[in-house]
Amino acid sequence: MSSCLLSIPLMHDTLCFFAQDFMDKGLNALTTYGLLTASIVALWFRPRTRPHPGLADVWLFPFLASLAVGLWAGFVTPVALPFIAVFFLSVYLVGADRAAPYQRRAAIVAIIVLSVGFMTHVVPGFANYKVISDVTFSAGALPYNQYFNYDKALIGLALIAFCVPVCRERSRWEVVLKATIPWSLLVFIVVVSLAILIGYVRFDPKFPPEFFLWAWINLFLTCIPEEALFRGFVQQGLQDRLRDSRHGELIALTVASILFGIAHFAGGLRYVFLATVAGFGYGWIYQRTRAIESSILVHFMVNALHFVFFTYPALK
């Protein structure tokens, strides 16, 4: 009862913050990030006859529209445009496999450097919109903030547009879902058991009104970019280079998982440990299914179950 009573004023404060800010920037934000989300969704509806589509493709038009609105509203500034252009060009060169060896190496370096910059938000020219501000979802939890991250979303958009293949056939989706759902529960049980053991979370069922907004951002602007980068680009790239090695898949899985854990260093050492373990689970399922959708879905399911049933994001 006390937890419910505590959540009422916090929920009210959150909604008031959003309502007040919405009058100024909210509609532009929803338009900008809605179009960006539409461009990501469109990646799964490209013609099957064009495995490596060019620039005249269905995802491009909502992306350019989102970029135009973002520039007009101030979420993206002209300073960011050269970085966006270099990133997309680099991904295109690697994905199309039309570059000379030295150009390909330079493109890979650019992809890695800019991806790190986008994920850590150090690339200039982005003013990501804050939609959840210092909300405490349960007693004893750290306050939580959430942003619409335009820069990070670009990672998933570009990599899946040019480098990472996706499922387009219904039969393939059925295979992926049947293989993913049971194993995702196993990954969740392992990760949450470790999280409880080290005092990172505790059981705390809840369903705050922010869930749907959180789910939108977490799926499209967090899980898809991270899985496209760490599984679709890093892990698959290492597997391809080490295909003749006896332990090539294990090395690729280990490296990608450790890098995934390090990418969560802002949450502290315990979070790095848990993210590394989770990364092994996501990468292992990806290796079993050979489908990026499997790691995206298990990543999102683990995050969603964490949000609804346990302390989120973590205990103080």
N, C-alpha and C positions, 0 to 999 in steps of 0.2 A: 504493500500500500504506500509506504513512504517513498519508494522508488517512483511509483506512478505520480504521486503528488509533486515530487521533485521535478519530474519531466515536464509538467504543465507549464510553469513559468519559463523554463528553458525553451520549450517548443514555441511559446508565445514570442519570446525574444528573437528566435530565429526567423519566424514568419514576419515579424515586424521589420527586422533588418532587410529581409528580401523584398517586402512590399515597398519600403521606403526607397531602396536603391533601384527597384524595378522601374520606377517612374522615370529615372534618368538613363539607365543603361540596360535594364533587364530585357526589354524587347529586342534591342539590338544584339544583345548577347544570345538570346534564344534563336534569333535569325541566323547569326554568324555560326554558332555551334550546331544548330539544327541542320544547316546546309552542309557543314563539314561532316556531320554524322551521315547525312544522306550520301555524300560522296564515298564514304567508307562502305556503306551498305551496297552501293552500286557496284563495288568490286566483285560481288558474288553474282552479278547479273550481266556480265559481259558475254558477247557471243562466243560460243564454244569453239568456233572455227578460228579464233584469233588468240592462241595461247600467250603471245607476247604482243599485246596491242600497242599501237602507237599513241600519239597524243589525241587523235580524234576518237575519244572513247567516252562511255557514259559517265564515268566517275569524274571526268575533268570539268564538266560544266557546273555541277553544284560546288565543286571545289573552288573554281574561279569566282563563282558568285559569293561564296563564303569569304574568300580573300578580299573581294571588293567591299563587302559590307564591313568586314573586320577593319580594313584600312579606313573606311569612312567613320566608323565608330571609335577608332583608336585602340582596338585590341591588338592590332598589328600596325606597325609603322613602316615607312619605306626603308628604314635601316635593315629590316629583316629580309627584304626581298632578295638581295644577293646571296644570303645564306640559304634561303629556300631554293633558289635556282641551282646553286652548286650541289645541294643535297639531292634534288630530284635528278639532275643530270648525272651525278655519280651513280645513283641507283640504277638509272636507265642503262648506263654503259655496262655495269656489271650484269644486270639482268638480261640484256640483249646479247651479251657476249660478242660485241662487235669492236671492242677496243683492243689495241695492242697491249702486250704484256705489261709494259711500264705504265700505260694509261689505266689498266685494270688495277694494278697495285695502288696507284695514286687514288683511284676512285674508292677502293676499299678503305684506305686510310681516312679519306674524307667522310665516308659514311660513318665510320666508328667515331671519329672526333666530333662530328656534328651531332650524332645520336647522343653521345655523352653530354654535349652542350645543351641539346633540347631537353633531355631528361632532368638535368640539374638546373635548367632555366637560366643559364649564363649567357646564352646567345642573345645579343641585343635585338630590340625591335618588337618584343612581345609584352603585352600588358594583360596577362591572363586574368579572367574575371572570377572573383571570389563569390561563391554562392552559399557556402556554409561557413559560418564564422564562430569559432570558439564555442561549439556546442558540446556539452557533456552528455553523452547518451545514457550513461548509467553511473550510479554512485561509485566513486573510487577510480573512475576512468580519466584518462588524459583528455583535455578539450580537443575537439576535432575541427579542422578546417579543410575545406575542399574548394578546388578551383576548376574552371573549365580551362584545361591546358592546351592551347592551340599548338604550341611548339612540339609537345610530346606526341600529339595525335598525328603530326606529319610523318613520324617514323613509320607507323603502321600503314598509313595511306600510301606512301611511296614504295615501301618494300613489297607490299602485297600487289600494288599496281604493276610492278616490273620484275620482281625477283621471286616472290613466294607464291607457289601455285595454291589454288583453293578448290574446294569441292563444288561441282556444278550439277552433278547428276544425283537424282533422288536416291538411287540404289547405293551410291557412295555415302550419302548422308546417313542412311540407315545403318550401314556398317560402322561408321564412325560413332554414332550415338550409342549403339549397342556395346561397343568396345570401351567407350569413354565413361558412361555413367557409373557402372559398378566400380571401376578403378578410381574414379574421382572420390568416391566415398572412402575408399581405403586411404588415399593420400590425405584426405581431410582428417580422418581418425588419427593417423600417425602425427600429422603436424599439430593438431589441436591437443593431443595427448602430451606432446613435448612442451607446448606452450603452457599448459596447466602445470606441468611438472616443474618448470623453471619460474613459475609465478608471473607469467606474462599476461594471462587472461584467467577468467573464471566464468562459470556458467551464468548467463544473464540473458534469458529470452526476452525479446522486445521486438516491436515493429513500429518504429517512429515514422512520421509522415515524410521525413527526408529520404526514406529508403528508395523511392522510385527515381528521384533525382540522383542519388548516390549510384544506383544501379546503372543508369544511363552513362554517367561519367566513367564509372569503374570499368564497364564492358568496352566501350568504344574508345575512351581516351586513356585507359590504363592497360587493361588486359590485352587488347589487340596490338597496340604498339610494342608492349614488352615481349609478347610471344613472337611477333613478327621478327623482332630484333634478336632475341636470345635463342629461340628455337629455329625459326625459319631462316635466319641469316647466319648467326654464329655457329650453332650446333650443326646445322645442315652443311654449312660451308666447310667446317672441320671434317665432318664425315666424308664429304666428297674428296677432300685432299688426302685423307688417311684411309681411303677405301681399300688399299692394298696392305694396310697394317692389321696385324692380328687383333689388336685391341683398339682399333680406330674408333668404333662406336662408343666404347666406354670412355676413351679419352675425350671425345667430343662432348659427351654427356656431362662429364665431370667439369671440364673447363667452362661450359655454358652455365652450369648450375652455380659454380663458384662466382663467376662474373655476375650472375643474377643476384646472388646474395650480397655481393659487394655493392651493387647498385642501390641497395636499401640501407646503406650505412647511416643515413640521416636518422633512422629509427633506433640506432644503438646496436651494440654487439649481439644482444639476444635476438633482435629482429634480423640481423644479418644471418645468424645461425638458422633461424626458422625459415627465412627466405631461401637459403641454400638447400635445406632439406626439401622444401616445397618445389624448388627448381629441379631437383632430381626426379621428383614425381612427375612434374609436367613434361620434362624431357624424356623420361622413360615411356610415358604414354604416347608422346609424339613419335618416338622410334617404333613403337608397336604398330601404330596406325598409319604412319607416313602422311598425316594430315594435320595442318596447322590448326584446323578447327577443334581438334581434340584437345590440344594444350590450352587453347583459348577458353574452351568450355569448362575444363577442369579448374583452370585458374579462377574463372569467374565464380564457379560453384563453391570453391573453397572460400573465396572472399565473401560471398553472399551468406554462407552458413556461419562464418565468423561474425559477420555484422549482425545477423538476426539472433543467434543463440549464445553468443559469448561477448565478453567485454570488448568494446570497440572504441578506439583502435587498440588500446592496451591499458593495463592498470598503471597507476601512477608509480 
